[in-house]
Amino acid sequence: MIFTPELILAFLTLTFLEVILGIDNIIFISIIADRFPAASRKKLIRMGLLLAMLSRILLLMGINWLVHVQRALFSFDWGWLSSEITLQSLILLAGGFFLIYKSTKEVYDKVEVLHSNGTVESSKSLTYGKALLQIVLIDLVFSFDSILTAVGMTNGISNALYIMIAAIVIAILVMLLFAAPVSQFINTHPSLQILGLSFLLLIGFMLITEAAHLSHTTVFGGSIGVIPKGYLYFAIAFSLGVELINMRFRNKKKNS
């Protein structure tokens, strides 16, 4: 493989994008991992991210399958509502509804279902196996965005598959390095947990609108547009910045 400037630039850009697109993965895994002891928590985070890497590499290997999931399975037109349903849109729709359900349930468990001593009691026990299964399924949904972005960016570049795989591996290694400290920081601050769950609600809604957009859904003659991810990540960064300022202010007030 010849390391041309074009190839190096594509690799660095893809690695950066993979890390950015992996933020939602880290948030989801951190929230799920909070239900387990510290030792199991670290293992769950590592396993979750390694499975994310594996699922993305497998999707890259099956790039022809990705083309098939974008083809319409069936369509309908009821006048006020029409759509061309694809497998990709169904996966994104299911992932969006699952994220909204999971985030709402976690907020309820943390805020409403409380012991008299103030500790959280889950309405349903979550086993390690179930947690890992949920992480794998959400990884699969998030991987579509990541892989399709990578394929679009490396179109026409020689050795594109190797570039994409290398970018994914490096990005996951970076996330493995920072995931545990980020998860610990989030889970030791209840306000950040609620903020993280709010982000997952936003991401779930974004997945639903993206599924509707990809299936060319129209409601009362109006098409549904996709929400630009830049807006979403700006909202996340802005909200996190405000909350960090609030935390600093509360600590300063507490120590004074």
PyRosetta script that sets phi, psi and omega in degrees:
from pyrosetta import init, pose_from_sequence

init()
pose = pose_from_sequence("MIFTPELILAFLTLTFLEVILGIDNIIFISIIADRFPAASRKKLIRMGLLLAMLSRILLLMGINWLVHVQRALFSFDWGWLSSEITLQSLILLAGGFFLIYKSTKEVYDKVEVLHSNGTVESSKSLTYGKALLQIVLIDLVFSFDSILTAVGMTNGISNALYIMIAAIVIAILVMLLFAAPVSQFINTHPSLQILGLSFLLLIGFMLITEAAHLSHTTVFGGSIGVIPKGYLYFAIAFSLGVELINMRFRNKKKNS")
pose.set_psi(1, 127.6)
pose.set_omega(1, 179.7)
pose.set_phi(2, -91.9)
pose.set_psi(2, 123.7)
pose.set_omega(2, -176.5)
pose.set_phi(3, -85.0)
pose.set_psi(3, 81.6)
pose.set_omega(3, 177.5)
pose.set_phi(4, -79.8)
pose.set_psi(4, 159.8)
pose.set_omega(4, 176.9)
pose.set_phi(5, -56.3)
pose.set_psi(5, -37.3)
pose.set_omega(5, 179.3)
pose.set_phi(6, -63.5)
pose.set_psi(6, -42.1)
pose.set_omega(6, -179.8)
pose.set_phi(7, -67.0)
pose.set_psi(7, -44.2)
pose.set_omega(7, -179.5)
pose.set_phi(8, -63.8)
pose.set_psi(8, -42.6)
pose.set_omega(8, 179.0)
pose.set_phi(9, -63.1)
pose.set_psi(9, -42.8)
pose.set_omega(9, 178.5)
pose.set_phi(10, -62.5)
pose.set_psi(10, -41.4)
pose.set_omega(10, 179.8)
pose.set_phi(11, -63.8)
pose.set_psi(11, -47.2)
pose.set_omega(11, -179.2)
pose.set_phi(12, -64.5)
pose.set_psi(12, -42.0)
pose.set_omega(12, 179.8)
pose.set_phi(13, -64.6)
pose.set_psi(13, -44.5)
pose.set_omega(13, 179.7)
pose.set_phi(14, -63.9)
pose.set_psi(14, -41.4)
pose.set_omega(14, 179.1)
pose.set_phi(15, -61.3)
pose.set_psi(15, -44.3)
pose.set_omega(15, 178.5)
pose.set_phi(16, -61.4)
pose.set_psi(16, -45.3)
pose.set_omega(16, -179.5)
pose.set_phi(17, -65.1)
pose.set_psi(17, -38.3)
pose.set_omega(17, 178.8)
pose.set_phi(18, -62.5)
pose.set_psi(18, -39.3)
pose.set_omega(18, 178.0)
pose.set_phi(19, -66.3)
pose.set_psi(19, -44.8)
pose.set_omega(19, -179.9)
pose.set_phi(20, -63.1)
pose.set_psi(20, -46.1)
pose.set_omega(20, -179.9)
pose.set_phi(21, -69.4)
pose.set_psi(21, -14.5)
pose.set_omega(21, 178.3)
pose.set_phi(22, -87.4)
pose.set_psi(22, -2.3)
pose.set_omega(22, -179.9)
pose.set_phi(23, -60.3)
pose.set_psi(23, -44.7)
pose.set_omega(23, 179.9)
pose.set_phi(24, -63.0)
pose.set_psi(24, -34.3)
pose.set_omega(24, 174.7)
pose.set_phi(25, -59.9)
pose.set_psi(25, -47.8)
pose.set_omega(25, -177.8)
pose.set_phi(26, -63.2)
pose.set_psi(26, -41.9)
pose.set_omega(26, 179.6)
pose.set_phi(27, -61.2)
pose.set_psi(27, -48.0)
pose.set_omega(27, -178.2)
pose.set_phi(28, -63.3)
pose.set_psi(28, -46.5)
pose.set_omega(28, -179.5)
pose.set_phi(29, -63.2)
pose.set_psi(29, -38.5)
pose.set_omega(29, 180.0)
pose.set_phi(30, -63.3)
pose.set_psi(30, -42.9)
pose.set_omega(30, -179.9)
pose.set_phi(31, -65.0)
pose.set_psi(31, -43.4)
pose.set_omega(31, 179.4)
pose.set_phi(32, -66.6)
pose.set_psi(32, -41.9)
pose.set_omega(32, -176.3)
pose.set_phi(33, -66.8)
pose.set_psi(33, -21.3)
pose.set_omega(33, -178.3)
pose.set_phi(34, -63.5)
pose.set_psi(34, -18.9)
pose.set_omega(34, -178.4)
pose.set_phi(35, -80.6)
pose.set_psi(35, -4.9)
pose.set_omega(35, -173.9)
pose.set_phi(36, -116.2)
pose.set_psi(36, 160.2)
pose.set_omega(36, 175.5)
pose.set_phi(37, -60.8)
pose.set_psi(37, 162.9)
pose.set_omega(37, -173.9)
pose.set_phi(38, -55.8)
pose.set_psi(38, -43.4)
pose.set_omega(38, -177.7)
pose.set_phi(39, -64.4)
pose.set_psi(39, -46.7)
pose.set_omega(39, 179.0)
pose.set_phi(40, -68.2)
pose.set_psi(40, -31.1)
pose.set_omega(40, -178.6)
pose.set_phi(41, -62.2)
pose.set_psi(41, -47.2)
pose.set_omega(41, -179.8)
pose.set_phi(42, -63.9)
pose.set_psi(42, -40.4)
pose.set_omega(42, 179.4)
pose.set_phi(43, -64.8)
pose.set_psi(43, -40.4)
pose.set_omega(43, -179.7)
pose.set_phi(44, -65.1)
pose.set_psi(44, -40.8)
pose.set_omega(44, 179.2)
pose.set_phi(45, -63.2)
pose.set_psi(45, -46.4)
pose.set_omega(45, 179.9)
pose.set_phi(46, -62.3)
pose.set_psi(46, -47.0)
pose.set_omega(46, -179.1)
pose.set_phi(47, -62.8)
pose.set_psi(47, -41.1)
pose.set_omega(47, -179.5)
pose.set_phi(48, -61.6)
pose.set_psi(48, -45.4)
pose.set_omega(48, -178.9)
pose.set_phi(49, -71.4)
pose.set_psi(49, -37.2)
pose.set_omega(49, 177.6)
pose.set_phi(50, -66.1)
pose.set_psi(50, -37.5)
pose.set_omega(50, 176.3)
pose.set_phi(51, -68.4)
pose.set_psi(51, -33.4)
pose.set_omega(51, 175.4)
pose.set_phi(52, -61.9)
pose.set_psi(52, -43.4)
pose.set_omega(52, 178.2)
pose.set_phi(53, -62.5)
pose.set_psi(53, -44.2)
pose.set_omega(53, -178.6)
pose.set_phi(54, -63.9)
pose.set_psi(54, -43.7)
pose.set_omega(54, -178.7)
pose.set_phi(55, -64.1)
pose.set_psi(55, -37.8)
pose.set_omega(55, 179.8)
pose.set_phi(56, -70.1)
pose.set_psi(56, -39.1)
pose.set_omega(56, 178.2)
pose.set_phi(57, -66.8)
pose.set_psi(57, -40.4)
pose.set_omega(57, 178.2)
pose.set_phi(58, -64.3)
pose.set_psi(58, -38.6)
pose.set_omega(58, 176.7)
pose.set_phi(59, -64.4)
pose.set_psi(59, -37.8)
pose.set_omega(59, 176.8)
pose.set_phi(60, -63.9)
pose.set_psi(60, -41.8)
pose.set_omega(60, 179.1)
pose.set_phi(61, -64.5)
pose.set_psi(61, -32.5)
pose.set_omega(61, 179.1)
pose.set_phi(62, -100.8)
pose.set_psi(62, 46.6)
pose.set_omega(62, -175.7)
pose.set_phi(63, -60.8)
pose.set_psi(63, -31.9)
pose.set_omega(63, 177.4)
pose.set_phi(64, -65.0)
pose.set_psi(64, -33.4)
pose.set_omega(64, 177.1)
pose.set_phi(65, -65.5)
pose.set_psi(65, -35.5)
pose.set_omega(65, 178.1)
pose.set_phi(66, -61.2)
pose.set_psi(66, -34.1)
pose.set_omega(66, 177.4)
pose.set_phi(67, -66.5)
pose.set_psi(67, -40.2)
pose.set_omega(67, -179.0)
pose.set_phi(68, -66.5)
pose.set_psi(68, -36.5)
pose.set_omega(68, -177.3)
pose.set_phi(69, -70.5)
pose.set_psi(69, -11.7)
pose.set_omega(69, 178.2)
pose.set_phi(70, -92.2)
pose.set_psi(70, -3.4)
pose.set_omega(70, 177.9)
pose.set_phi(71, -85.1)
pose.set_psi(71, 146.9)
pose.set_omega(71, -177.3)
pose.set_phi(72, -69.1)
pose.set_psi(72, 130.1)
pose.set_omega(72, 174.5)
pose.set_phi(73, -82.6)
pose.set_psi(73, -44.7)
pose.set_omega(73, 176.3)
pose.set_phi(74, -160.2)
pose.set_psi(74, 166.0)
pose.set_omega(74, 179.4)
pose.set_phi(75, -138.3)
pose.set_psi(75, 160.6)
pose.set_omega(75, 176.6)
pose.set_phi(76, -148.6)
pose.set_psi(76, 155.8)
pose.set_omega(76, 178.7)
pose.set_phi(77, -144.0)
pose.set_psi(77, 105.5)
pose.set_omega(77, -179.9)
pose.set_phi(78, -101.0)
pose.set_psi(78, 16.1)
pose.set_omega(78, -178.6)
pose.set_phi(79, 89.1)
pose.set_psi(79, -70.8)
pose.set_omega(79, 179.6)
pose.set_phi(80, -81.2)
pose.set_psi(80, -16.9)
pose.set_omega(80, -178.9)
pose.set_phi(81, -141.2)
pose.set_psi(81, 127.6)
pose.set_omega(81, 176.6)
pose.set_phi(82, -139.9)
pose.set_psi(82, 153.1)
pose.set_omega(82, -178.2)
pose.set_phi(83, -165.1)
pose.set_psi(83, 154.3)
pose.set_omega(83, 172.4)
pose.set_phi(84, -117.7)
pose.set_psi(84, 101.2)
pose.set_omega(84, -170.9)
pose.set_phi(85, -78.0)
pose.set_psi(85, 127.2)
pose.set_omega(85, 173.9)
pose.set_phi(86, -116.4)
pose.set_psi(86, 162.5)
pose.set_omega(86, 178.1)
pose.set_phi(87, -64.3)
pose.set_psi(87, -37.5)
pose.set_omega(87, 179.0)
pose.set_phi(88, -61.7)
pose.set_psi(88, -44.4)
pose.set_omega(88, -179.5)
pose.set_phi(89, -66.0)
pose.set_psi(89, -35.8)
pose.set_omega(89, 177.8)
pose.set_phi(90, -65.4)
pose.set_psi(90, -41.2)
pose.set_omega(90, 179.3)
pose.set_phi(91, -64.8)
pose.set_psi(91, -44.5)
pose.set_omega(91, 179.4)
pose.set_phi(92, -65.6)
pose.set_psi(92, -39.6)
pose.set_omega(92, 179.3)
pose.set_phi(93, -63.4)
pose.set_psi(93, -46.5)
pose.set_omega(93, 178.9)
pose.set_phi(94, -62.9)
pose.set_psi(94, -41.8)
pose.set_omega(94, 178.7)
pose.set_phi(95, -63.4)
pose.set_psi(95, -39.9)
pose.set_omega(95, 179.0)
pose.set_phi(96, -64.1)
pose.set_psi(96, -46.7)
pose.set_omega(96, 179.5)
pose.set_phi(97, -65.8)
pose.set_psi(97, -37.1)
pose.set_omega(97, 178.3)
pose.set_phi(98, -64.4)
pose.set_psi(98, -43.1)
pose.set_omega(98, 179.1)
pose.set_phi(99, -62.6)
pose.set_psi(99, -42.0)
pose.set_omega(99, 178.7)
pose.set_phi(100, -64.1)
pose.set_psi(100, -44.2)
pose.set_omega(100, 178.3)
pose.set_phi(101, -62.4)
pose.set_psi(101, -48.2)
pose.set_omega(101, -176.3)
pose.set_phi(102, -64.3)
pose.set_psi(102, -42.9)
pose.set_omega(102, -179.2)
pose.set_phi(103, -65.6)
pose.set_psi(103, -43.6)
pose.set_omega(103, 179.1)
pose.set_phi(104, -62.7)
pose.set_psi(104, -42.0)
pose.set_omega(104, 179.7)
pose.set_phi(105, -65.5)
pose.set_psi(105, -40.9)
pose.set_omega(105, 179.4)
pose.set_phi(106, -65.6)
pose.set_psi(106, -40.8)
pose.set_omega(106, 176.8)
pose.set_phi(107, -61.4)
pose.set_psi(107, -43.5)
pose.set_omega(107, 179.0)
pose.set_phi(108, -61.5)
pose.set_psi(108, -45.6)
pose.set_omega(108, -179.4)
pose.set_phi(109, -62.5)
pose.set_psi(109, -37.4)
pose.set_omega(109, -176.4)
pose.set_phi(110, -80.0)
pose.set_psi(110, -29.3)
pose.set_omega(110, -173.3)
pose.set_phi(111, -102.4)
pose.set_psi(111, -39.8)
pose.set_omega(111, -171.3)
pose.set_phi(112, -101.0)
pose.set_psi(112, -43.4)
pose.set_omega(112, -175.4)
pose.set_phi(113, -85.9)
pose.set_psi(113, 90.3)
pose.set_omega(113, -174.8)
pose.set_phi(114, -124.7)
pose.set_psi(114, 145.6)
pose.set_omega(114, 168.0)
pose.set_phi(115, -74.7)
pose.set_psi(115, 169.0)
pose.set_omega(115, 176.1)
pose.set_phi(116, -66.6)
pose.set_psi(116, -23.1)
pose.set_omega(116, 178.3)
pose.set_phi(117, -88.9)
pose.set_psi(117, 2.7)
pose.set_omega(117, 173.1)
pose.set_phi(118, 89.7)
pose.set_psi(118, 9.7)
pose.set_omega(118, 178.3)
pose.set_phi(119, -92.6)
pose.set_psi(119, 152.8)
pose.set_omega(119, -176.8)
pose.set_phi(120, -79.8)
pose.set_psi(120, 135.6)
pose.set_omega(120, 175.6)
pose.set_phi(121, -121.0)
pose.set_psi(121, 115.6)
pose.set_omega(121, -179.0)
pose.set_phi(122, -69.6)
pose.set_psi(122, 139.4)
pose.set_omega(122, 178.5)
pose.set_phi(123, -68.9)
pose.set_psi(123, -20.1)
pose.set_omega(123, 176.4)
pose.set_phi(124, -142.1)
pose.set_psi(124, 136.9)
pose.set_omega(124, 179.9)
pose.set_phi(125, -70.7)
pose.set_psi(125, 141.4)
pose.set_omega(125, 179.2)
pose.set_phi(126, -113.2)
pose.set_psi(126, 112.6)
pose.set_omega(126, 179.2)
pose.set_phi(127, -80.5)
pose.set_psi(127, 165.0)
pose.set_omega(127, 180.0)
pose.set_phi(128, -62.0)
pose.set_psi(128, -40.6)
pose.set_omega(128, -180.0)
pose.set_phi(129, -63.4)
pose.set_psi(129, -43.8)
pose.set_omega(129, 179.0)
pose.set_phi(130, -64.5)
pose.set_psi(130, -40.3)
pose.set_omega(130, 179.4)
pose.set_phi(131, -62.6)
pose.set_psi(131, -44.1)
pose.set_omega(131, -179.9)
pose.set_phi(132, -65.1)
pose.set_psi(132, -38.3)
pose.set_omega(132, 178.2)
pose.set_phi(133, -63.7)
pose.set_psi(133, -43.1)
pose.set_omega(133, 178.1)
pose.set_phi(134, -62.0)
pose.set_psi(134, -41.4)
pose.set_omega(134, 179.6)
pose.set_phi(135, -63.9)
pose.set_psi(135, -42.3)
pose.set_omega(135, 179.7)
pose.set_phi(136, -62.3)
pose.set_psi(136, -44.5)
pose.set_omega(136, -178.6)
pose.set_phi(137, -64.3)
pose.set_psi(137, -43.2)
pose.set_omega(137, 179.5)
pose.set_phi(138, -69.7)
pose.set_psi(138, -37.2)
pose.set_omega(138, 174.3)
pose.set_phi(139, -55.5)
pose.set_psi(139, -42.8)
pose.set_omega(139, -179.6)
pose.set_phi(140, -62.2)
pose.set_psi(140, -43.4)
pose.set_omega(140, 179.3)
pose.set_phi(141, -64.2)
pose.set_psi(141, -46.6)
pose.set_omega(141, -179.4)
pose.set_phi(142, -66.4)
pose.set_psi(142, -27.6)
pose.set_omega(142, -176.3)
pose.set_phi(143, -66.2)
pose.set_psi(143, -29.9)
pose.set_omega(143, -179.4)
pose.set_phi(144, -56.5)
pose.set_psi(144, -49.3)
pose.set_omega(144, 179.2)
pose.set_phi(145, -57.5)
pose.set_psi(145, -49.3)
pose.set_omega(145, -175.9)
pose.set_phi(146, -61.2)
pose.set_psi(146, -47.5)
pose.set_omega(146, -175.5)
pose.set_phi(147, -69.5)
pose.set_psi(147, -43.9)
pose.set_omega(147, -179.4)
pose.set_phi(148, -64.4)
pose.set_psi(148, -36.2)
pose.set_omega(148, 175.8)
pose.set_phi(149, -64.4)
pose.set_psi(149, -43.9)
pose.set_omega(149, -179.6)
pose.set_phi(150, -63.6)
pose.set_psi(150, -43.4)
pose.set_omega(150, -179.6)
pose.set_phi(151, -63.2)
pose.set_psi(151, -42.3)
pose.set_omega(151, 179.1)
pose.set_phi(152, -64.0)
pose.set_psi(152, -37.0)
pose.set_omega(152, -177.4)
pose.set_phi(153, -74.7)
pose.set_psi(153, -31.5)
pose.set_omega(153, -175.3)
pose.set_phi(154, -99.3)
pose.set_psi(154, 9.4)
pose.set_omega(154, 179.7)
pose.set_phi(155, -60.8)
pose.set_psi(155, 124.1)
pose.set_omega(155, 178.7)
pose.set_phi(156, 91.6)
pose.set_psi(156, -6.7)
pose.set_omega(156, 179.4)
pose.set_phi(157, -92.5)
pose.set_psi(157, 134.3)
pose.set_omega(157, 179.1)
pose.set_phi(158, -67.1)
pose.set_psi(158, 148.1)
pose.set_omega(158, -179.5)
pose.set_phi(159, 59.0)
pose.set_psi(159, 34.0)
pose.set_omega(159, -176.1)
pose.set_phi(160, -60.3)
pose.set_psi(160, -39.8)
pose.set_omega(160, -177.8)
pose.set_phi(161, -61.2)
pose.set_psi(161, -44.0)
pose.set_omega(161, -179.7)
pose.set_phi(162, -65.7)
pose.set_psi(162, -37.0)
pose.set_omega(162, 178.5)
pose.set_phi(163, -62.8)
pose.set_psi(163, -46.4)
pose.set_omega(163, -177.7)
pose.set_phi(164, -65.1)
pose.set_psi(164, -42.5)
pose.set_omega(164, 179.5)
pose.set_phi(165, -64.1)
pose.set_psi(165, -44.3)
pose.set_omega(165, 179.5)
pose.set_phi(166, -62.2)
pose.set_psi(166, -40.7)
pose.set_omega(166, 179.3)
pose.set_phi(167, -64.0)
pose.set_psi(167, -41.0)
pose.set_omega(167, 179.1)
pose.set_phi(168, -64.5)
pose.set_psi(168, -45.2)
pose.set_omega(168, -178.6)
pose.set_phi(169, -62.7)
pose.set_psi(169, -46.5)
pose.set_omega(169, -179.9)
pose.set_phi(170, -63.8)
pose.set_psi(170, -42.2)
pose.set_omega(170, -179.3)
pose.set_phi(171, -62.4)
pose.set_psi(171, -42.6)
pose.set_omega(171, 179.3)
pose.set_phi(172, -66.1)
pose.set_psi(172, -38.3)
pose.set_omega(172, 177.4)
pose.set_phi(173, -63.1)
pose.set_psi(173, -39.7)
pose.set_omega(173, 176.8)
pose.set_phi(174, -63.6)
pose.set_psi(174, -44.0)
pose.set_omega(174, 179.6)
pose.set_phi(175, -65.9)
pose.set_psi(175, -36.6)
pose.set_omega(175, 176.8)
pose.set_phi(176, -62.4)
pose.set_psi(176, -34.1)
pose.set_omega(176, -179.1)
pose.set_phi(177, -68.3)
pose.set_psi(177, -38.0)
pose.set_omega(177, -174.1)
pose.set_phi(178, -105.0)
pose.set_psi(178, -11.4)
pose.set_omega(178, -173.4)
pose.set_phi(179, -63.3)
pose.set_psi(179, -45.1)
pose.set_omega(179, -177.8)
pose.set_phi(180, -63.3)
pose.set_psi(180, -48.9)
pose.set_omega(180, 176.7)
pose.set_phi(181, -62.0)
pose.set_psi(181, -39.4)
pose.set_omega(181, 178.6)
pose.set_phi(182, -64.7)
pose.set_psi(182, -43.8)
pose.set_omega(182, 179.2)
pose.set_phi(183, -62.0)
pose.set_psi(183, -43.3)
pose.set_omega(183, 178.9)
pose.set_phi(184, -63.8)
pose.set_psi(184, -40.7)
pose.set_omega(184, 179.8)
pose.set_phi(185, -64.6)
pose.set_psi(185, -43.3)
pose.set_omega(185, 179.9)
pose.set_phi(186, -64.7)
pose.set_psi(186, -45.4)
pose.set_omega(186, -172.9)
pose.set_phi(187, -77.5)
pose.set_psi(187, -13.2)
pose.set_omega(187, 175.4)
pose.set_phi(188, -92.9)
pose.set_psi(188, -2.6)
pose.set_omega(188, 177.4)
pose.set_phi(189, -125.7)
pose.set_psi(189, 102.8)
pose.set_omega(189, -176.3)
pose.set_phi(190, -55.4)
pose.set_psi(190, -35.5)
pose.set_omega(190, -179.3)
pose.set_phi(191, -64.9)
pose.set_psi(191, -35.1)
pose.set_omega(191, 177.6)
pose.set_phi(192, -71.5)
pose.set_psi(192, -30.9)
pose.set_omega(192, 175.9)
pose.set_phi(193, -63.0)
pose.set_psi(193, -46.9)
pose.set_omega(193, 179.1)
pose.set_phi(194, -64.1)
pose.set_psi(194, -38.8)
pose.set_omega(194, 177.9)
pose.set_phi(195, -63.8)
pose.set_psi(195, -42.7)
pose.set_omega(195, 178.1)
pose.set_phi(196, -62.6)
pose.set_psi(196, -40.2)
pose.set_omega(196, 177.7)
pose.set_phi(197, -66.7)
pose.set_psi(197, -34.7)
pose.set_omega(197, 175.8)
pose.set_phi(198, -64.8)
pose.set_psi(198, -38.3)
pose.set_omega(198, 176.2)
pose.set_phi(199, -61.6)
pose.set_psi(199, -42.6)
pose.set_omega(199, 179.9)
pose.set_phi(200, -64.5)
pose.set_psi(200, -34.3)
pose.set_omega(200, 174.5)
pose.set_phi(201, -61.9)
pose.set_psi(201, -43.9)
pose.set_omega(201, 177.8)
pose.set_phi(202, -62.0)
pose.set_psi(202, -43.8)
pose.set_omega(202, -179.5)
pose.set_phi(203, -64.7)
pose.set_psi(203, -39.2)
pose.set_omega(203, 176.7)
pose.set_phi(204, -61.1)
pose.set_psi(204, -44.3)
pose.set_omega(204, 177.2)
pose.set_phi(205, -63.5)
pose.set_psi(205, -39.1)
pose.set_omega(205, 178.7)
pose.set_phi(206, -63.1)
pose.set_psi(206, -40.2)
pose.set_omega(206, 178.8)
pose.set_phi(207, -63.9)
pose.set_psi(207, -38.4)
pose.set_omega(207, 179.2)
pose.set_phi(208, -65.4)
pose.set_psi(208, -45.2)
pose.set_omega(208, 179.0)
pose.set_phi(209, -66.5)
pose.set_psi(209, -35.4)
pose.set_omega(209, 178.1)
pose.set_phi(210, -66.6)
pose.set_psi(210, -38.5)
pose.set_omega(210, 176.8)
pose.set_phi(211, -63.0)
pose.set_psi(211, -42.1)
pose.set_omega(211, 178.5)
pose.set_phi(212, -65.6)
pose.set_psi(212, -38.3)
pose.set_omega(212, -179.8)
pose.set_phi(213, -67.2)
pose.set_psi(213, -44.6)
pose.set_omega(213, -178.1)
pose.set_phi(214, -67.2)
pose.set_psi(214, -27.4)
pose.set_omega(214, 178.9)
pose.set_phi(215, -92.3)
pose.set_psi(215, 10.0)
pose.set_omega(215, 177.1)
pose.set_phi(216, 54.9)
pose.set_psi(216, 43.5)
pose.set_omega(216, -179.2)
pose.set_phi(217, -75.3)
pose.set_psi(217, 135.2)
pose.set_omega(217, 174.2)
pose.set_phi(218, -123.1)
pose.set_psi(218, 138.6)
pose.set_omega(218, 178.3)
pose.set_phi(219, -123.5)
pose.set_psi(219, 118.7)
pose.set_omega(219, -176.8)
pose.set_phi(220, 52.2)
pose.set_psi(220, 40.7)
pose.set_omega(220, 176.0)
pose.set_phi(221, 84.5)
pose.set_psi(221, -6.9)
pose.set_omega(221, -179.1)
pose.set_phi(222, -103.3)
pose.set_psi(222, 132.5)
pose.set_omega(222, 178.7)
pose.set_phi(223, -81.5)
pose.set_psi(223, 155.1)
pose.set_omega(223, -179.7)
pose.set_phi(224, -98.4)
pose.set_psi(224, 120.1)
pose.set_omega(224, -179.5)
pose.set_phi(225, -87.5)
pose.set_psi(225, 162.2)
pose.set_omega(225, 178.9)
pose.set_phi(226, -87.0)
pose.set_psi(226, 144.2)
pose.set_omega(226, 178.3)
pose.set_phi(227, -81.9)
pose.set_psi(227, 120.8)
pose.set_omega(227, 178.7)
pose.set_phi(228, -58.5)
pose.set_psi(228, 130.5)
pose.set_omega(228, -176.9)
pose.set_phi(229, -66.6)
pose.set_psi(229, -24.8)
pose.set_omega(229, 176.9)
pose.set_phi(230, -60.1)
pose.set_psi(230, -38.7)
pose.set_omega(230, 177.6)
pose.set_phi(231, -62.8)
pose.set_psi(231, -42.8)
pose.set_omega(231, -178.1)
pose.set_phi(232, -64.4)
pose.set_psi(232, -47.2)
pose.set_omega(232, -178.2)
pose.set_phi(233, -69.1)
pose.set_psi(233, -31.3)
pose.set_omega(233, 175.1)
pose.set_phi(234, -65.7)
pose.set_psi(234, -42.6)
pose.set_omega(234, 178.4)
pose.set_phi(235, -61.5)
pose.set_psi(235, -41.1)
pose.set_omega(235, 178.5)
pose.set_phi(236, -63.7)
pose.set_psi(236, -47.9)
pose.set_omega(236, -178.6)
pose.set_phi(237, -63.9)
pose.set_psi(237, -42.0)
pose.set_omega(237, -179.3)
pose.set_phi(238, -65.2)
pose.set_psi(238, -47.5)
pose.set_omega(238, 179.9)
pose.set_phi(239, -62.7)
pose.set_psi(239, -40.6)
pose.set_omega(239, 178.8)
pose.set_phi(240, -65.1)
pose.set_psi(240, -41.1)
pose.set_omega(240, 178.2)
pose.set_phi(241, -61.3)
pose.set_psi(241, -43.7)
pose.set_omega(241, 178.7)
pose.set_phi(242, -63.1)
pose.set_psi(242, -42.7)
pose.set_omega(242, -179.1)
pose.set_phi(243, -66.8)
pose.set_psi(243, -37.8)
pose.set_omega(243, 177.4)
pose.set_phi(244, -65.2)
pose.set_psi(244, -36.8)
pose.set_omega(244, 175.2)
pose.set_phi(245, -64.6)
pose.set_psi(245, -42.8)
pose.set_omega(245, 177.6)
pose.set_phi(246, -61.8)
pose.set_psi(246, -40.8)
pose.set_omega(246, 178.9)
pose.set_phi(247, -63.6)
pose.set_psi(247, -42.3)
pose.set_omega(247, 178.6)
pose.set_phi(248, -63.9)
pose.set_psi(248, -40.0)
pose.set_omega(248, 178.6)
pose.set_phi(249, -65.4)
pose.set_psi(249, -42.3)
pose.set_omega(249, 178.8)
pose.set_phi(250, -64.9)
pose.set_psi(250, -40.7)
pose.set_omega(250, 178.2)
pose.set_phi(251, -64.7)
pose.set_psi(251, -41.2)
pose.set_omega(251, 178.8)
pose.set_phi(252, -63.9)
pose.set_psi(252, -40.6)
pose.set_omega(252, 179.8)
pose.set_phi(253, -68.1)
pose.set_psi(253, -37.8)
pose.set_omega(253, -178.8)
pose.set_phi(254, -68.1)
pose.set_psi(254, -36.1)
pose.set_omega(254, -177.0)
pose.set_phi(255, -83.2)
pose.set_psi(255, -15.7)
pose.set_omega(255, -177.6)
pose.set_phi(256, -81.7)
pose.dump_pdb("model.pdb")
